[in-house]
Amino acid sequence: MFPSILLEHEPAWQRFREKTVRNHASNLFDKLGVWSRAQAIVFARDRGFSP
């Protein structure tokens, strides 16, 4: 059961703690072999990904 503070209309991104997001980003950077968000963007762009 979710705490009552989490409302159905609340965006999903607001349900994550900052530390959780940093951990996921760090794991993704490790898998991509990069060490910053900017490098991850270049990595993706060079491989044909676009927003």
Secondary structure as the mmCIF struct_conf table of DSSP 4:
data_model
#
loop_
_struct_conf.conf_type_id
_struct_conf.id
_struct_conf.beg_label_comp_id
_struct_conf.beg_label_asym_id
_struct_conf.beg_label_seq_id
_struct_conf.end_label_comp_id
_struct_conf.end_label_asym_id
_struct_conf.end_label_seq_id
TURN_TY1_P TURN_TY1_P1 SER A 4 ILE A 5
BEND BEND1 LEU A 6 LEU A 6
TURN_TY1_P TURN_TY1_P2 GLU A 8 HIS A 9
BEND BEND2 GLU A 10 GLU A 10
HELX_RH_3T_P HELX_RH_3T_P1 ALA A 12 ARG A 15
BEND BEND3 PHE A 16 PHE A 16
HELX_RH_AL_P HELX_RH_AL_P1 GLU A 18 LEU A 32
TURN_TY1_P TURN_TY1_P3 GLY A 33 GLY A 33
BEND BEND4 TRP A 35 SER A 36
HELX_RH_AL_P HELX_RH_AL_P2 ARG A 37 ASP A 46
TURN_TY1_P TURN_TY1_P4 ARG A 47 GLY A 48
#
